[in-house]
Amino acid sequence: MEDLVLEKFIHEKASHYKEPERKGTPRGKPIGFSRVKYLSSLYMMTNLKQKNIAKKVGVSYGLLRKWNTHKDFKDLVNKHCEEFAELFTAHIKGKHEKRKADGEFLPENIRHTKEIKPPENFFAELRDSQFYGGLLIKKISSAIGSAIKNPDDVSLVYTIILALEHLLVYSVGEYQQSLWGLNILKNEHIKGVKLGLLDRAKEIIHKPNVTKKDKELVVSILSVLEDLEG
């Protein structure tokens, strides 16, 4: 089973971080983040309470609250979220492309969405989505919006929507804020996807010369729209 995506991201970022040295830096000039402060900025991507983050990294709650008022600290948290959002979207795309390369389905000839539904536990590495913070969800939403602008790859659009559904499945229990945020994210994108697919289908139908490939794409689009309505 693959590593949990967010957990792996935090671990790798923290393990590769090199703490700056004071040596050679003029007194009073900032030298960058200590290792523990950098690690704290990574955990701020999550919806963990600040008291729990402070305990996890080994600093006082008061110090973490102070850090979180600093612009450079908040900018770093924002940067982490943007980086993870791009990685998240690339991860979904990569898994989808591998399925196509392995011949699991023919993207240009989909007649029913069951042909492209991934197997059970296909997105198991997203199980830690229950810990996604509000800012992180917004950044993922933005990255996904860019990824599904082209409805020609209907199978990719559908796979991304399925990934969002898996995020909702994994976001249960006490973390209702993530569940709520992810549900909004999914609904917003499904609405956009439907409109985009409908526009693409209309564009194809009104072409002077509709090819066999065009017809197959329209069938794929209608199949996805039918499933999204279900």
C-alpha positions in Angstrom: 0.0 0.0 0.0 1.2 3.5 -0.9 2.3 6.0 1.8 -0.4 8.5 2.9 0.1 11.5 0.6 0.1 14.3 3.2 2.0 12.4 5.8 4.7 11.6 3.2 4.8 15.2 2.1 5.3 16.5 5.6 8.0 13.8 6.4 10.0 14.5 3.3 9.9 18.2 3.6 11.0 18.0 7.2 13.7 15.5 6.6 15.2 17.5 3.8 15.1 20.8 5.5 18.6 22.2 6.4 18.5 24.5 9.4 20.4 27.8 8.7 23.4 28.6 10.8 24.0 31.8 12.8 27.7 31.8 12.0 28.6 34.6 9.6 25.3 36.3 9.9 25.3 39.8 11.4 23.7 40.2 14.8 20.1 41.2 14.6 19.6 39.9 11.0 17.1 37.0 10.7 18.7 33.7 9.7 15.6 31.8 8.7 13.5 29.1 10.5 14.8 26.7 13.0 14.0 23.0 12.3 11.2 23.0 14.9 9.6 26.2 13.5 9.8 24.8 10.0 8.1 21.5 11.1 5.4 23.6 12.8 4.7 25.4 9.6 4.2 22.0 7.9 1.7 20.9 10.5 -0.2 24.1 10.2 -1.4 22.8 6.9 -3.6 20.4 8.8 -6.7 20.9 10.9 -5.0 19.9 14.1 -5.5 22.3 16.9 -2.6 24.6 17.6 -2.3 23.1 21.2 -1.8 19.7 19.7 0.7 20.9 17.1 2.7 22.6 19.8 2.8 19.5 21.8 3.7 17.4 18.8 6.7 19.5 17.8 7.8 20.3 21.4 7.2 24.0 21.8 4.8 26.0 24.0 1.4 26.8 22.8 2.1 30.5 23.3 5.2 30.4 21.1 3.3 28.7 18.3 0.6 31.2 18.5 3.2 34.0 18.3 4.8 32.4 15.2 1.4 32.2 13.6 1.0 36.0 13.7 4.3 36.5 11.7 3.9 37.1 8.0 6.9 35.0 7.0 5.5 32.1 8.9 2.1 32.4 7.4 3.6 32.9 3.9 5.5 29.6 4.4 2.4 27.7 5.4 0.7 29.1 2.3 3.6 28.0 0.1 3.4 24.5 1.6 -0.3 24.3 0.8 0.2 25.4 -2.8 3.0 23.0 -3.3 1.0 20.1 -1.8 -2.0 21.0 -3.9 0.0 20.7 -7.1 1.5 17.5 -5.9 -1.9 16.1 -5.0 -3.3 16.9 -8.5 -0.2 15.5 -10.2 -0.5 12.4 -8.1 -4.1 11.8 -9.3 -3.1 12.4 -12.9 -0.2 10.1 -12.6 -2.3 7.2 -11.3 -4.8 7.8 -14.0 -2.2 7.9 -16.8 -0.7 4.6 -15.5 -4.1 2.9 -15.8 -4.4 4.1 -19.3 -0.9 3.0 -20.2 -1.6 -0.5 -18.7 -4.6 -0.7 -21.0 -7.3 -0.8 -18.3 -9.5 1.3 -20.5 -9.6 3.1 -23.8 -10.2 6.8 -23.0 -11.5 7.7 -26.5 -14.1 4.9 -26.5 -15.8 5.0 -23.1 -19.5 3.9 -23.3 -20.1 3.7 -19.6 -18.4 5.1 -16.5 -18.0 1.6 -15.0 -15.3 1.1 -17.6 -13.1 3.8 -16.0 -14.0 3.4 -12.3 -10.8 2.5 -10.5 -10.6 -0.7 -8.4 -11.3 -0.8 -4.6 -8.7 1.1 -2.5 -7.3 2.8 -5.6 -7.1 6.1 -3.6 -6.2 4.5 -0.2 -3.2 6.8 0.1 -5.7 9.7 0.5 -6.9 8.4 3.9 -5.3 11.2 5.8 -7.5 13.7 4.1 -9.4 13.9 7.4 -6.6 16.1 8.5 -6.6 18.6 5.6 -6.9 22.2 6.9 -9.2 24.8 5.4 -6.4 26.6 3.5 -5.1 23.4 2.1 -8.6 22.4 0.8 -8.9 25.8 -0.9 -5.5 25.4 -2.6 -6.4 21.8 -3.7 -9.7 23.2 -5.1 -7.8 25.8 -7.1 -5.3 23.2 -8.5 -8.1 20.8 -9.4 -10.0 23.5 -11.1 -7.1 24.1 -13.4 -6.7 20.4 -14.0 -10.2 19.8 -15.3 -10.6 22.8 -17.6 -10.1 20.6 -20.7 -13.1 18.2 -20.9 -11.6 16.4 -23.9 -10.0 13.9 -21.5 -13.3 12.8 -20.0 -11.8 9.9 -18.2 -9.3 12.1 -16.3 -12.1 14.6 -15.3 -14.2 11.7 -14.0 -11.2 10.1 -12.1 -10.6 13.5 -10.3 -14.2 13.7 -9.3 -14.0 10.1 -8.0 -10.9 11.1 -6.0 -12.8 13.9 -4.4 -15.5 11.4 -3.4 -12.9 9.2 -1.8 -11.6 12.2 0.2 -15.2 12.6 1.5 -15.3 8.9 2.5 -12.1 9.1 4.4 -13.0 12.4 6.1 -15.2 11.1 8.9 -15.4 11.1 12.6 -14.6 14.2 14.6 -13.1 16.1 11.7 -16.3 17.5 10.4 -14.7 20.8 9.2 -12.7 18.9 6.6 -15.8 16.9 5.6 -17.7 20.1 5.2 -14.9 21.8 3.2 -14.3 18.8 1.0 -18.0 18.5 0.3 -18.2 22.1 -0.9 -15.0 21.5 -3.0 -16.6 18.5 -4.7 -20.0 20.1 -5.3 -18.4 23.3 -6.8 -16.3 21.3 -9.2 -19.0 18.9 -10.2 -21.2 21.9 -11.2 -18.3 23.3 -13.2 -17.5 19.9 -14.8 -21.2 19.4 -15.8 -21.3 22.8 -17.5 -17.9 22.3 -19.2 -18.9 18.8 -20.5 -22.3 20.1 -21.8 -20.6 23.0 -23.6 -18.1 20.5 -25.1 -20.8 18.2 -26.3 -22.7 21.0 -27.9 -19.6 22.2 -29.6 -19.0 18.8 -31.1 -22.6 18.3 -32.2 -22.6 21.6 -34.1 -19.4 20.8 -36.0 -19.9 20.7 -39.8 -18.4 17.3 -40.1 -18.9 15.0 -37.0 -16.4 12.1 -37.0 -16.7 8.7 -35.4 -14.2 9.8 -32.8 -16.4 12.9 -32.1 -19.4 10.7 -31.6 -17.5 8.4 -29.2 -16.4 11.5 -27.2 -20.1 12.7 -26.9 -21.1 9.2 -25.7 -18.3 9.3 -23.1 -19.5 12.8 -22.0 -23.1 11.7 -21.7 -22.1 8.6 -19.7 -20.2 10.7 -17.2 -23.0 13.3 -16.9 -25.5 10.4 -16.3 -23.3 9.1 -13.5 -22.8 12.5 -11.9 -26.5 12.9 -11.7 -27.0 9.5 -10.1 
